[in-house]
């Protein structure tokens, strides 16, 4: 029997990196910024669209 665990899921949509899942203690968005991706190109996809305005990242619906 095999068991799988999704650690994190990043998807690129319309030239933006969508963080869809993060089951780590690492702030994936901050890691991406440290590696050169601008905040406006990162979407916290795991957060409801209405709440994304409260994040430091892109507010995409």
PDBQT receptor file of N, H, CA, C and O in Angstrom, charges set to zero:
ATOM      1  N   UNK A   1       0.846  -1.175   0.000  1.00  0.00    +0.000 N 
ATOM      2  CA  UNK A   1       0.000   0.000   0.000  1.00  0.00    +0.000 C 
ATOM      3  C   UNK A   1       0.894   1.243   0.000  1.00  0.00    +0.000 C 
ATOM      4  O   UNK A   1       1.849   1.317   0.773  1.00  0.00    +0.000 OA
ATOM      5  N   UNK A   2       0.596   2.195  -0.842  1.00  0.00    +0.000 N 
ATOM      6  H   UNK A   2      -0.180   2.134  -1.470  1.00  0.00    +0.000 HD
ATOM      7  CA  UNK A   2       1.361   3.436  -0.924  1.00  0.00    +0.000 C 
ATOM      8  C   UNK A   2       0.558   4.575  -0.317  1.00  0.00    +0.000 C 
ATOM      9  O   UNK A   2      -0.664   4.644  -0.456  1.00  0.00    +0.000 OA
ATOM     10  N   UNK A   3       1.263   5.456   0.352  1.00  0.00    +0.000 N 
ATOM     11  H   UNK A   3       2.255   5.400   0.465  1.00  0.00    +0.000 HD
ATOM     12  CA  UNK A   3       0.646   6.645   0.923  1.00  0.00    +0.000 C 
ATOM     13  C   UNK A   3       1.332   7.865   0.334  1.00  0.00    +0.000 C 
ATOM     14  O   UNK A   3       2.554   7.888   0.192  1.00  0.00    +0.000 OA
ATOM     15  N   UNK A   4       0.562   8.858  -0.003  1.00  0.00    +0.000 N 
ATOM     16  H   UNK A   4      -0.431   8.839   0.112  1.00  0.00    +0.000 HD
ATOM     17  CA  UNK A   4       1.104  10.075  -0.561  1.00  0.00    +0.000 C 
ATOM     18  C   UNK A   4       0.653  11.262   0.273  1.00  0.00    +0.000 C 
ATOM     19  O   UNK A   4      -0.452  11.277   0.815  1.00  0.00    +0.000 OA
ATOM     20  N   UNK A   5       1.509  12.234   0.365  1.00  0.00    +0.000 N 
ATOM     21  H   UNK A   5       2.406  12.222  -0.075  1.00  0.00    +0.000 HD
ATOM     22  CA  UNK A   5       1.186  13.460   1.095  1.00  0.00    +0.000 C 
ATOM     23  C   UNK A   5       1.618  14.640   0.243  1.00  0.00    +0.000 C 
ATOM     24  O   UNK A   5       2.782  14.743  -0.144  1.00  0.00    +0.000 OA
ATOM     25  N   UNK A   6       0.696  15.511  -0.041  1.00  0.00    +0.000 N 
ATOM     26  H   UNK A   6      -0.249  15.426   0.273  1.00  0.00    +0.000 HD
ATOM     27  CA  UNK A   6       1.008  16.718  -0.795  1.00  0.00    +0.000 C 
ATOM     28  C   UNK A   6       1.669  17.713   0.154  1.00  0.00    +0.000 C 
ATOM     29  O   UNK A   6       1.054  18.149   1.127  1.00  0.00    +0.000 OA
ATOM     30  N   UNK A   7       2.907  18.068  -0.125  1.00  0.00    +0.000 N 
ATOM     31  H   UNK A   7       3.407  17.714  -0.915  1.00  0.00    +0.000 HD
ATOM     32  CA  UNK A   7       3.640  18.981   0.742  1.00  0.00    +0.000 C 
ATOM     33  C   UNK A   7       3.278  20.418   0.394  1.00  0.00    +0.000 C 
ATOM     34  O   UNK A   7       2.888  21.197   1.263  1.00  0.00    +0.000 OA
ATOM     35  N   UNK A   8       3.411  20.764  -0.890  1.00  0.00    +0.000 N 
ATOM     36  H   UNK A   8       3.727  20.131  -1.596  1.00  0.00    +0.000 HD
ATOM     37  CA  UNK A   8       2.929  22.057  -1.356  1.00  0.00    +0.000 C 
ATOM     38  C   UNK A   8       2.627  21.954  -2.835  1.00  0.00    +0.000 C 
ATOM     39  O   UNK A   8       3.140  21.078  -3.531  1.00  0.00    +0.000 OA
ATOM     40  N   UNK A   9       1.787  22.862  -3.304  1.00  0.00    +0.000 N 
ATOM     41  H   UNK A   9       1.370  23.573  -2.738  1.00  0.00    +0.000 HD
ATOM     42  CA  UNK A   9       1.380  22.859  -4.704  1.00  0.00    +0.000 C 
ATOM     43  C   UNK A   9       1.466  24.275  -5.235  1.00  0.00    +0.000 C 
ATOM     44  O   UNK A   9       0.801  25.180  -4.731  1.00  0.00    +0.000 OA
ATOM     45  N   UNK A  10       2.294  24.462  -6.262  1.00  0.00    +0.000 N 
ATOM     46  H   UNK A  10       2.834  23.726  -6.671  1.00  0.00    +0.000 HD
ATOM     47  CA  UNK A  10       2.429  25.744  -6.941  1.00  0.00    +0.000 C 
ATOM     48  C   UNK A  10       2.002  25.548  -8.386  1.00  0.00    +0.000 C 
ATOM     49  O   UNK A  10       2.405  24.581  -9.031  1.00  0.00    +0.000 OA
ATOM     50  N   UNK A  11       1.193  26.457  -8.891  1.00  0.00    +0.000 N 
ATOM     51  H   UNK A  11       0.865  27.243  -8.367  1.00  0.00    +0.000 HD
ATOM     52  CA  UNK A  11       0.719  26.400 -10.273  1.00  0.00    +0.000 C 
ATOM     53  C   UNK A  11       0.987  27.754 -10.917  1.00  0.00    +0.000 C 
ATOM     54  O   UNK A  11       0.774  28.794 -10.294  1.00  0.00    +0.000 OA
ATOM     55  N   UNK A  12       1.450  27.745 -12.154  1.00  0.00    +0.000 N 
ATOM     56  H   UNK A  12       1.623  26.900 -12.661  1.00  0.00    +0.000 HD
ATOM     57  CA  UNK A  12       1.660  29.000 -12.879  1.00  0.00    +0.000 C 
ATOM     58  C   UNK A  12       0.464  29.218 -13.796  1.00  0.00    +0.000 C 
ATOM     59  O   UNK A  12       0.187  28.414 -14.686  1.00  0.00    +0.000 OA
ATOM     60  N   UNK A  13      -0.237  30.321 -13.559  1.00  0.00    +0.000 N 
ATOM     61  H   UNK A  13      -0.012  30.974 -12.835  1.00  0.00    +0.000 HD
ATOM     62  CA  UNK A  13      -1.405  30.702 -14.360  1.00  0.00    +0.000 C 
ATOM     63  C   UNK A  13      -1.223  32.156 -14.771  1.00  0.00    +0.000 C 
ATOM     64  O   UNK A  13      -1.028  33.024 -13.921  1.00  0.00    +0.000 OA
ATOM     65  N   UNK A  14      -1.287  32.421 -16.066  1.00  0.00    +0.000 N 
ATOM     66  H   UNK A  14      -1.446  31.715 -16.756  1.00  0.00    +0.000 HD
ATOM     67  CA  UNK A  14      -1.154  33.792 -16.583  1.00  0.00    +0.000 C 
ATOM     68  C   UNK A  14       0.064  34.504 -16.010  1.00  0.00    +0.000 C 
ATOM     69  O   UNK A  14      -0.018  35.654 -15.578  1.00  0.00    +0.000 OA
ATOM     70  N   UNK A  15       1.205  33.798 -16.012  1.00  0.00    +0.000 N 
ATOM     71  H   UNK A  15       1.272  32.863 -16.362  1.00  0.00    +0.000 HD
ATOM     72  CA  UNK A  15       2.492  34.342 -15.577  1.00  0.00    +0.000 C 
ATOM     73  C   UNK A  15       2.542  34.695 -14.090  1.00  0.00    +0.000 C 
ATOM     74  O   UNK A  15       3.420  35.446 -13.667  1.00  0.00    +0.000 OA
ATOM     75  N   UNK A  16       1.619  34.167 -13.297  1.00  0.00    +0.000 N 
ATOM     76  H   UNK A  16       0.905  33.556 -13.640  1.00  0.00    +0.000 HD
ATOM     77  CA  UNK A  16       1.631  34.355 -11.848  1.00  0.00    +0.000 C 
ATOM     78  C   UNK A  16       1.768  32.984 -11.179  1.00  0.00    +0.000 C 
ATOM     79  O   UNK A  16       1.238  31.985 -11.663  1.00  0.00    +0.000 OA
ATOM     80  N   UNK A  17       2.489  32.962 -10.061  1.00  0.00    +0.000 N 
ATOM     81  H   UNK A  17       2.920  33.774  -9.667  1.00  0.00    +0.000 HD
ATOM     82  CA  UNK A  17       2.661  31.727  -9.303  1.00  0.00    +0.000 C 
ATOM     83  C   UNK A  17       1.551  31.669  -8.258  1.00  0.00    +0.000 C 
ATOM     84  O   UNK A  17       1.468  32.523  -7.376  1.00  0.00    +0.000 OA
ATOM     85  N   UNK A  18       0.710  30.664  -8.368  1.00  0.00    +0.000 N 
ATOM     86  H   UNK A  18       0.777  29.970  -9.085  1.00  0.00    +0.000 HD
ATOM     87  CA  UNK A  18      -0.393  30.470  -7.430  1.00  0.00    +0.000 C 
ATOM     88  C   UNK A  18       0.022  29.436  -6.398  1.00  0.00    +0.000 C 
ATOM     89  O   UNK A  18       0.332  28.296  -6.744  1.00  0.00    +0.000 OA
ATOM     90  N   UNK A  19       0.028  29.829  -5.140  1.00  0.00    +0.000 N 
ATOM     91  H   UNK A  19      -0.224  30.755  -4.859  1.00  0.00    +0.000 HD
ATOM     92  CA  UNK A  19       0.288  28.895  -4.047  1.00  0.00    +0.000 C 
ATOM     93  C   UNK A  19      -1.071  28.295  -3.694  1.00  0.00    +0.000 C 
ATOM     94  O   UNK A  19      -1.900  28.952  -3.064  1.00  0.00    +0.000 OA
ATOM     95  N   UNK A  20      -1.294  27.051  -4.100  1.00  0.00    +0.000 N 
ATOM     96  H   UNK A  20      -0.620  26.517  -4.612  1.00  0.00    +0.000 HD
ATOM     97  CA  UNK A  20      -2.595  26.416  -3.919  1.00  0.00    +0.000 C 
ATOM     98  C   UNK A  20      -2.671  25.592  -2.636  1.00  0.00    +0.000 C 
ATOM     99  O   UNK A  20      -3.747  25.403  -2.070  1.00  0.00    +0.000 OA
ATOM    100  N   UNK A  21      -1.525  25.110  -2.191  1.00  0.00    +0.000 N 
ATOM    101  H   UNK A  21      -0.651  25.264  -2.651  1.00  0.00    +0.000 HD
ATOM    102  CA  UNK A  21      -1.494  24.264  -0.995  1.00  0.00    +0.000 C 
ATOM    103  C   UNK A  21      -0.139  24.440  -0.344  1.00  0.00    +0.000 C 
ATOM    104  O   UNK A  21       0.881  24.528  -1.028  1.00  0.00    +0.000 OA
ATOM    105  N   UNK A  22      -0.127  24.493   0.990  1.00  0.00    +0.000 N 
ATOM    106  H   UNK A  22      -0.956  24.422   1.546  1.00  0.00    +0.000 HD
ATOM    107  CA  UNK A  22       1.127  24.575   1.726  1.00  0.00    +0.000 C 
ATOM    108  C   UNK A  22       0.964  23.845   3.058  1.00  0.00    +0.000 C 
ATOM    109  O   UNK A  22       0.363  24.367   3.997  1.00  0.00    +0.000 OA
ATOM    110  N   UNK A  23       1.504  22.646   3.123  1.00  0.00    +0.000 N 
ATOM    111  H   UNK A  23       1.992  22.222   2.360  1.00  0.00    +0.000 HD
ATOM    112  CA  UNK A  23       1.437  21.846   4.339  1.00  0.00    +0.000 C 
ATOM    113  C   UNK A  23       2.791  21.815   5.036  1.00  0.00    +0.000 C 
ATOM    114  O   UNK A  23       3.166  20.811   5.640  1.00  0.00    +0.000 OA
ATOM    115  N   UNK A  24       3.515  22.916   4.947  1.00  0.00    +0.000 N 
ATOM    116  H   UNK A  24       3.210  23.732   4.456  1.00  0.00    +0.000 HD
ATOM    117  CA  UNK A  24       4.814  23.039   5.593  1.00  0.00    +0.000 C 
ATOM    118  C   UNK A  24       4.757  24.199   6.582  1.00  0.00    +0.000 C 
ATOM    119  O   UNK A  24       3.768  24.929   6.643  1.00  0.00    +0.000 OA
ATOM    120  N   UNK A  25       5.807  24.353   7.337  1.00  0.00    +0.000 N 
ATOM    121  H   UNK A  25       6.611  23.759   7.287  1.00  0.00    +0.000 HD
ATOM    122  CA  UNK A  25       5.913  25.505   8.228  1.00  0.00    +0.000 C 
ATOM    123  C   UNK A  25       6.629  26.662   7.536  1.00  0.00    +0.000 C 
ATOM    124  O   UNK A  25       6.800  27.731   8.121  1.00  0.00    +0.000 OA
ATOM    125  N   UNK A  26       7.042  26.446   6.303  1.00  0.00    +0.000 N 
ATOM    126  H   UNK A  26       6.903  25.578   5.828  1.00  0.00    +0.000 HD
ATOM    127  CA  UNK A  26       7.759  27.456   5.523  1.00  0.00    +0.000 C 
ATOM    128  C   UNK A  26       6.758  28.414   4.895  1.00  0.00    +0.000 C 
ATOM    129  O   UNK A  26       5.727  27.989   4.374  1.00  0.00    +0.000 OA
ATOM    130  N   UNK A  27       7.057  29.687   4.943  1.00  0.00    +0.000 N 
ATOM    131  H   UNK A  27       7.895  30.032   5.366  1.00  0.00    +0.000 HD
ATOM    132  CA  UNK A  27       6.247  30.685   4.238  1.00  0.00    +0.000 C 
ATOM    133  C   UNK A  27       6.663  30.644   2.770  1.00  0.00    +0.000 C 
ATOM    134  O   UNK A  27       7.616  31.312   2.370  1.00  0.00    +0.000 OA
ATOM    135  N   UNK A  28       5.946  29.856   1.972  1.00  0.00    +0.000 N 
ATOM    136  H   UNK A  28       5.172  29.313   2.297  1.00  0.00    +0.000 HD
ATOM    137  CA  UNK A  28       6.312  29.637   0.578  1.00  0.00    +0.000 C 
ATOM    138  C   UNK A  28       6.378  30.957  -0.195  1.00  0.00    +0.000 C 
ATOM    139  O   UNK A  28       7.295  31.162  -0.990  1.00  0.00    +0.000 OA
ATOM    140  N   UNK A  29       5.417  31.844   0.031  1.00  0.00    +0.000 N 
ATOM    141  H   UNK A  29       4.672  31.677   0.677  1.00  0.00    +0.000 HD
ATOM    142  CA  UNK A  29       5.417  33.135  -0.655  1.00  0.00    +0.000 C 
ATOM    143  C   UNK A  29       6.679  33.922  -0.370  1.00  0.00    +0.000 C 
ATOM    144  O   UNK A  29       7.255  34.520  -1.279  1.00  0.00    +0.000 OA
ATOM    145  N   UNK A  30       7.113  33.931   0.872  1.00  0.00    +0.000 N 
ATOM    146  H   UNK A  30       6.645  33.445   1.610  1.00  0.00    +0.000 HD
ATOM    147  CA  UNK A  30       8.333  34.652   1.240  1.00  0.00    +0.000 C 
ATOM    148  C   UNK A  30       9.569  34.001   0.631  1.00  0.00    +0.000 C 
ATOM    149  O   UNK A  30      10.510  34.691   0.239  1.00  0.00    +0.000 OA
ATOM    150  N   UNK A  31       9.567  32.687   0.553  1.00  0.00    +0.000 N 
ATOM    151  H   UNK A  31       8.803  32.126   0.872  1.00  0.00    +0.000 HD
ATOM    152  CA  UNK A  31      10.676  31.979  -0.105  1.00  0.00    +0.000 C 
ATOM    153  C   UNK A  31      10.769  32.380  -1.575  1.00  0.00    +0.000 C 
ATOM    154  O   UNK A  31      11.861  32.589  -2.103  1.00  0.00    +0.000 OA
ATOM    155  N   UNK A  32       9.607  32.484  -2.232  1.00  0.00    +0.000 N 
ATOM    156  H   UNK A  32       8.720  32.313  -1.804  1.00  0.00    +0.000 HD
ATOM    157  CA  UNK A  32       9.600  32.878  -3.635  1.00  0.00    +0.000 C 
ATOM    158  C   UNK A  32      10.113  34.297  -3.805  1.00  0.00    +0.000 C 
ATOM    159  O   UNK A  32      10.854  34.578  -4.748  1.00  0.00    +0.000 OA
ATOM    160  N   UNK A  33       9.729  35.196  -2.904  1.00  0.00    +0.000 N 
ATOM    161  H   UNK A  33       9.128  34.968  -2.139  1.00  0.00    +0.000 HD
ATOM    162  CA  UNK A  33      10.206  36.588  -2.961  1.00  0.00    +0.000 C 
ATOM    163  C   UNK A  33      11.721  36.619  -2.774  1.00  0.00    +0.000 C 
ATOM    164  O   UNK A  33      12.420  37.323  -3.502  1.00  0.00    +0.000 OA
ATOM    165  N   UNK A  34      12.225  35.873  -1.818  1.00  0.00    +0.000 N 
ATOM    166  H   UNK A  34      11.658  35.300  -1.227  1.00  0.00    +0.000 HD
ATOM    167  CA  UNK A  34      13.670  35.821  -1.571  1.00  0.00    +0.000 C 
ATOM    168  C   UNK A  34      14.427  35.284  -2.776  1.00  0.00    +0.000 C 
ATOM    169  O   UNK A  34      15.603  35.594  -2.964  1.00  0.00    +0.000 OA
ATOM    170  N   UNK A  35      13.756  34.481  -3.590  1.00  0.00    +0.000 N 
ATOM    171  H   UNK A  35      12.800  34.230  -3.437  1.00  0.00    +0.000 HD
ATOM    172  CA  UNK A  35      14.388  33.896  -4.776  1.00  0.00    +0.000 C 
ATOM    173  C   UNK A  35      14.146  34.715  -6.041  1.00  0.00    +0.000 C 
ATOM    174  O   UNK A  35      14.484  34.279  -7.141  1.00  0.00    +0.000 OA
ATOM    175  N   UNK A  36      13.552  35.917  -5.879  1.00  0.00    +0.000 N 
ATOM    176  H   UNK A  36      13.277  36.271  -4.985  1.00  0.00    +0.000 HD
ATOM    177  CA  UNK A  36      13.471  36.842  -7.002  1.00  0.00    +0.000 C 
ATOM    178  C   UNK A  36      12.118  37.027  -7.650  1.00  0.00    +0.000 C 
ATOM    179  O   UNK A  36      12.017  37.770  -8.627  1.00  0.00    +0.000 OA
ATOM    180  N   UNK A  37      11.076  36.388  -7.157  1.00  0.00    +0.000 N 
ATOM    181  H   UNK A  37      11.158  35.785  -6.364  1.00  0.00    +0.000 HD
ATOM    182  CA  UNK A  37       9.740  36.581  -7.734  1.00  0.00    +0.000 C 
ATOM    183  C   UNK A  37       9.075  37.739  -6.991  1.00  0.00    +0.000 C 
ATOM    184  O   UNK A  37       9.014  37.739  -5.761  1.00  0.00    +0.000 OA
ATOM    185  N   UNK A  38       8.582  38.714  -7.734  1.00  0.00    +0.000 N 
ATOM    186  H   UNK A  38       8.631  38.714  -8.733  1.00  0.00    +0.000 HD
ATOM    187  CA  UNK A  38       7.970  39.885  -7.099  1.00  0.00    +0.000 C 
ATOM    188  C   UNK A  38       6.605  39.519  -6.512  1.00  0.00    +0.000 C 
ATOM    189  O   UNK A  38       5.905  38.648  -7.028  1.00  0.00    +0.000 OA
ATOM    190  N   UNK A  39       6.249  40.193  -5.439  1.00  0.00    +0.000 N 
ATOM    191  H   UNK A  39       6.817  40.901  -5.020  1.00  0.00    +0.000 HD
ATOM    192  CA  UNK A  39       4.993  39.900  -4.726  1.00  0.00    +0.000 C 
ATOM    193  C   UNK A  39       3.772  39.989  -5.634  1.00  0.00    +0.000 C 
ATOM    194  O   UNK A  39       2.811  39.238  -5.463  1.00  0.00    +0.000 OA
ATOM    195  N   UNK A  40       3.808  40.898  -6.590  1.00  0.00    +0.000 N 
ATOM    196  H   UNK A  40       4.588  41.508  -6.729  1.00  0.00    +0.000 HD
ATOM    197  CA  UNK A  40       2.665  41.078  -7.491  1.00  0.00    +0.000 C 
ATOM    198  C   UNK A  40       2.469  39.886  -8.420  1.00  0.00    +0.000 C 
ATOM    199  O   UNK A  40       1.433  39.773  -9.075  1.00  0.00    +0.000 OA
ATOM    200  N   UNK A  41       3.466  38.989  -8.482  1.00  0.00    +0.000 N 
ATOM    201  H   UNK A  41       4.308  39.081  -7.949  1.00  0.00    +0.000 HD
ATOM    202  CA  UNK A  41       3.365  37.800  -9.326  1.00  0.00    +0.000 C 
ATOM    203  C   UNK A  41       3.094  36.534  -8.520  1.00  0.00    +0.000 C 
ATOM    204  O   UNK A  41       3.181  35.427  -9.051  1.00  0.00    +0.000 OA
ATOM    205  N   UNK A  42       2.763  36.697  -7.233  1.00  0.00    +0.000 N 
ATOM    206  H   UNK A  42       2.692  37.596  -6.802  1.00  0.00    +0.000 HD
ATOM    207  CA  UNK A  42       2.452  35.567  -6.372  1.00  0.00    +0.000 C 
ATOM    208  C   UNK A  42       1.008  35.712  -5.898  1.00  0.00    +0.000 C 
ATOM    209  O   UNK A  42       0.614  36.773  -5.413  1.00  0.00    +0.000 OA
ATOM    210  N   UNK A  43       0.233  34.662  -6.036  1.00  0.00    +0.000 N 
ATOM    211  H   UNK A  43       0.553  33.800  -6.429  1.00  0.00    +0.000 HD
ATOM    212  CA  UNK A  43      -1.169  34.679  -5.611  1.00  0.00    +0.000 C 
ATOM    213  C   UNK A  43      -1.350  33.630  -4.514  1.00  0.00    +0.000 C 
ATOM    214  O   UNK A  43      -0.972  32.471  -4.684  1.00  0.00    +0.000 OA
ATOM    215  N   UNK A  44      -1.924  34.041  -3.402  1.00  0.00    +0.000 N 
ATOM    216  H   UNK A  44      -2.231  34.983  -3.264  1.00  0.00    +0.000 HD
ATOM    217  CA  UNK A  44      -2.228  33.111  -2.318  1.00  0.00    +0.000 C 
ATOM    218  C   UNK A  44      -3.536  32.399  -2.666  1.00  0.00    +0.000 C 
ATOM    219  O   UNK A  44      -4.595  32.723  -2.128  1.00  0.00    +0.000 OA
ATOM    220  N   UNK A  45      -3.446  31.434  -3.565  1.00  0.00    +0.000 N 
ATOM    221  H   UNK A  45      -2.586  31.170  -4.002  1.00  0.00    +0.000 HD
ATOM    222  CA  UNK A  45      -4.622  30.737  -4.066  1.00  0.00    +0.000 C 
ATOM    223  C   UNK A  45      -5.357  29.918  -3.022  1.00  0.00    +0.000 C 
ATOM    224  O   UNK A  45      -6.516  29.553  -3.220  1.00  0.00    +0.000 OA
ATOM    225  N   UNK A  46      -4.692  29.627  -1.910  1.00  0.00    +0.000 N 
ATOM    226  H   UNK A  46      -3.750  29.923  -1.749  1.00  0.00    +0.000 HD
ATOM    227  CA  UNK A  46      -5.344  28.849  -0.864  1.00  0.00    +0.000 C 
ATOM    228  C   UNK A  46      -6.219  29.720   0.032  1.00  0.00    +0.000 C 
ATOM    229  O   UNK A  46      -6.883  29.219   0.939  1.00  0.00    +0.000 OA
ATOM    230  N   UNK A  47      -6.216  31.023  -0.227  1.00  0.00    +0.000 N 
ATOM    231  H   UNK A  47      -5.677  31.430  -0.964  1.00  0.00    +0.000 HD
ATOM    232  CA  UNK A  47      -7.047  31.966   0.540  1.00  0.00    +0.000 C 
ATOM    233  C   UNK A  47      -8.226  32.408  -0.330  1.00  0.00    +0.000 C 
ATOM    234  O   UNK A  47      -8.061  32.642  -1.528  1.00  0.00    +0.000 OA
ATOM    235  N   UNK A  48      -9.388  32.519   0.256  1.00  0.00    +0.000 N 
ATOM    236  H   UNK A  48      -9.523  32.328   1.228  1.00  0.00    +0.000 HD
ATOM    237  CA  UNK A  48     -10.591  32.943  -0.464  1.00  0.00    +0.000 C 
ATOM    238  C   UNK A  48     -10.320  34.284  -1.167  1.00  0.00    +0.000 C 
ATOM    239  O   UNK A  48      -9.682  35.164  -0.588  1.00  0.00    +0.000 OA
ATOM    240  N   UNK A  49     -10.797  34.444  -2.403  1.00  0.00    +0.000 N 
ATOM    241  H   UNK A  49     -11.315  33.730  -2.873  1.00  0.00    +0.000 HD
ATOM    242  CA  UNK A  49     -10.540  35.682  -3.159  1.00  0.00    +0.000 C 
ATOM    243  C   UNK A  49     -10.894  36.967  -2.404  1.00  0.00    +0.000 C 
ATOM    244  O   UNK A  49     -10.192  37.969  -2.540  1.00  0.00    +0.000 OA
ATOM    245  N   UNK A  50     -11.948  36.954  -1.628  1.00  0.00    +0.000 N 
ATOM    246  H   UNK A  50     -12.518  36.140  -1.517  1.00  0.00    +0.000 HD
ATOM    247  CA  UNK A  50     -12.319  38.164  -0.884  1.00  0.00    +0.000 C 
ATOM    248  C   UNK A  50     -11.296  38.523   0.187  1.00  0.00    +0.000 C 
ATOM    249  O   UNK A  50     -11.174  39.689   0.562  1.00  0.00    +0.000 OA
ATOM    250  N   UNK A  51     -10.566  37.537   0.678  1.00  0.00    +0.000 N 
ATOM    251  H   UNK A  51     -10.665  36.590   0.373  1.00  0.00    +0.000 HD
ATOM    252  CA  UNK A  51      -9.589  37.773   1.745  1.00  0.00    +0.000 C 
ATOM    253  C   UNK A  51      -8.188  38.066   1.205  1.00  0.00    +0.000 C 
ATOM    254  O   UNK A  51      -7.304  38.450   1.970  1.00  0.00    +0.000 OA
ATOM    255  N   UNK A  52      -7.977  37.893  -0.086  1.00  0.00    +0.000 N 
ATOM    256  H   UNK A  52      -8.696  37.581  -0.708  1.00  0.00    +0.000 HD
ATOM    257  CA  UNK A  52      -6.641  38.110  -0.658  1.00  0.00    +0.000 C 
ATOM    258  C   UNK A  52      -6.187  39.561  -0.576  1.00  0.00    +0.000 C 
ATOM    259  O   UNK A  52      -4.987  39.834  -0.616  1.00  0.00    +0.000 OA
ATOM    260  N   UNK A  53      -7.123  40.491  -0.462  1.00  0.00    +0.000 N 
ATOM    261  H   UNK A  53      -8.098  40.269  -0.430  1.00  0.00    +0.000 HD
ATOM    262  CA  UNK A  53      -6.731  41.904  -0.345  1.00  0.00    +0.000 C 
ATOM    263  C   UNK A  53      -5.951  42.144   0.940  1.00  0.00    +0.000 C 
ATOM    264  O   UNK A  53      -5.224  43.131   1.052  1.00  0.00    +0.000 OA
ATOM    265  N   UNK A  54      -6.096  41.255   1.902  1.00  0.00    +0.000 N 
ATOM    266  H   UNK A  54      -6.687  40.453   1.812  1.00  0.00    +0.000 HD
ATOM    267  CA  UNK A  54      -5.395  41.389   3.179  1.00  0.00    +0.000 C 
ATOM    268  C   UNK A  54      -4.014  40.724   3.178  1.00  0.00    +0.000 C 
ATOM    269  O   UNK A  54      -3.346  40.690   4.212  1.00  0.00    +0.000 OA
ATOM    270  N   UNK A  55      -3.582  40.196   2.029  1.00  0.00    +0.000 N 
ATOM    271  H   UNK A  55      -4.124  40.224   1.190  1.00  0.00    +0.000 HD
ATOM    272  CA  UNK A  55      -2.264  39.571   1.956  1.00  0.00    +0.000 C 
ATOM    273  C   UNK A  55      -1.281  40.543   1.307  1.00  0.00    +0.000 C 
ATOM    274  O   UNK A  55      -1.670  41.577   0.765  1.00  0.00    +0.000 OA
ATOM    275  N   UNK A  56      -0.015  40.191   1.375  1.00  0.00    +0.000 N 
ATOM    276  H   UNK A  56       0.301  39.351   1.816  1.00  0.00    +0.000 HD
ATOM    277  CA  UNK A  56       1.047  41.016   0.785  1.00  0.00    +0.000 C 
ATOM    278  C   UNK A  56       1.268  40.660  -0.676  1.00  0.00    +0.000 C 
ATOM    279  O   UNK A  56       2.203  41.158  -1.303  1.00  0.00    +0.000 OA
ATOM    280  N   UNK A  57       0.414  39.802  -1.221  1.00  0.00    +0.000 N 
ATOM    281  H   UNK A  57      -0.345  39.398  -0.711  1.00  0.00    +0.000 HD
ATOM    282  CA  UNK A  57       0.616  39.300  -2.568  1.00  0.00    +0.000 C 
ATOM    283  C   UNK A  57      -0.479  39.781  -3.521  1.00  0.00    +0.000 C 
ATOM    284  O   UNK A  57      -1.354  40.559  -3.142  1.00  0.00    +0.000 OA
ATOM    285  N   UNK A  58      -0.413  39.302  -4.765  1.00  0.00    +0.000 N 
ATOM    286  H   UNK A  58       0.298  38.670  -5.074  1.00  0.00    +0.000 HD
ATOM    287  CA  UNK A  58      -1.361  39.744  -5.783  1.00  0.00    +0.000 C 
ATOM    288  C   UNK A  58      -2.799  39.450  -5.395  1.00  0.00    +0.000 C 
ATOM    289  O   UNK A  58      -3.096  38.405  -4.817  1.00  0.00    +0.000 OA
ATOM    290  N   UNK A  59      -3.679  40.369  -5.712  1.00  0.00    +0.000 N 
ATOM    291  H   UNK A  59      -3.438  41.218  -6.181  1.00  0.00    +0.000 HD
ATOM    292  CA  UNK A  59      -5.111  40.204  -5.429  1.00  0.00    +0.000 C 
ATOM    293  C   UNK A  59      -5.806  39.866  -6.745  1.00  0.00    +0.000 C 
ATOM    294  O   UNK A  59      -6.284  40.748  -7.457  1.00  0.00    +0.000 OA
ATOM    295  N   UNK A  60      -5.851  38.579  -7.050  1.00  0.00    +0.000 N 
ATOM    296  H   UNK A  60      -5.463  37.862  -6.471  1.00  0.00    +0.000 HD
ATOM    297  CA  UNK A  60      -6.419  38.083  -8.304  1.00  0.00    +0.000 C 
ATOM    298  C   UNK A  60      -7.652  37.262  -7.978  1.00  0.00    +0.000 C 
ATOM    299  O   UNK A  60      -7.657  36.485  -7.023  1.00  0.00    +0.000 OA
ATOM    300  N   UNK A  61      -8.692  37.438  -8.770  1.00  0.00    +0.000 N 
ATOM    301  H   UNK A  61      -8.687  38.070  -9.545  1.00  0.00    +0.000 HD
ATOM    302  CA  UNK A  61      -9.922  36.670  -8.563  1.00  0.00    +0.000 C 
ATOM    303  C   UNK A  61      -9.921  35.467  -9.468  1.00  0.00    +0.000 C 
ATOM    304  O   UNK A  61     -10.869  34.682  -9.453  1.00  0.00    +0.000 OA
TER     305      UNK A  61
